[in-house]
Amino acid sequence: PPLDNLELKPGTYKIKIENPAFKPVTKTITVTAGGTATIQHDFK
């Protein structure tokens, strides 16, 4: 399930996803004006 919903200004962002049992994952997203971006990752 999502942990947070963020409102970000348009631009490019690096998002770090952490779980103590796994290595951190960094994803790059681009947010457009009026748009949405969804980040999904399954730790395995």
N, C-alpha and C positions, 0 to 999 in steps of 0.2 A: 504493500500500500504506500501511497505517497506520504512522505514525512512533512513536506513543506510546499506551499504554493508561494512563489515569489513574483513580485511585480518589478520588472527590470526595464530600464530605458533601452531603446533600440541600440544594438551593438553586438559585438562578439565577446563571449565570456568563456572562461575555463571553469568548469564545475568539478570539484573533487568529491567523490562519493567514498565514504569510509565505513568499514565494518571491522570490528576488532579481530574477527576470526580470519580475515582475508587481507590481501594487499589492497591498498587504496587504488581507486580507478579515477582517472581524470578524463573528462569529456569536454570537447569544445562545441559550443552552440552559438548560433546567430539568431538574435531576436530582431524581428522587423516591426516597424510601427504598426500597431493594431493587431499584431500577430501573436501566436503562442508557440511555445516550444516545450516538448515533453522529453524528459530524460528517463530512460528505463535501463536498468542493469540487473541481472540476476547473478549474485555471487555464487560461484561453484568451486 
